């Protein structure tokens, strides 16, 4: 008898956990869609709740503040749209070839994620909690990419500073957007020429 009660209790707890996880996922999906279309700054919890089919209080019970909601959305978005893996680029020894290939891959990812990336980069200026999430996610990723690009040049002093500045510009989402009408391959070649000029 007690065994049956225990099993039933475990089953009920499991089903409750599954319902909570499903609700959390609906809230996250609704928020991501709003961030992609109108941006984080214009996203209202009432609209998140409506799209997720829950009450406002339910949203707050899962995500008590902006930071927790932004972090959950960022993690889920990255799982759906993973950035290119830098480890694949580390085997390219020639500096200019590495820059060209990295930028081509990076620009392809920027194109895939353009609406969301544009919105969060714009809105993080007015939302400190969002800025922290972006700095820890996209910011750290781009720092690693920039370090990988600079490493094979083995430059020092002023030349190193020039190369670093050119790489910062070349890997910027905003520069890609300006060059995007050229197509990603041509945009990568143009941005690589900027790095090459800095390295001379």
Secondary structure, 3 states (H helix, E strand, C coil): CHHHHHHHHHHHHHHHHHHHHHHHHHHHHHHHHHHHHCCHHHCCHHHHHHHHCCCHHHHHHHCCCHHHHHHHHHHHHHHHCCCCCHHHCCCCCCHHHHHHHHHHHHHHHHHHCHHHHHHHHHHCCCCHHHHHHHHHHHHHHHHHHHHHHHHCCCCCHHHHHHHHHHHHHHCCHHHHHHHHHHCHHHHHHHHHHHHHHHHC
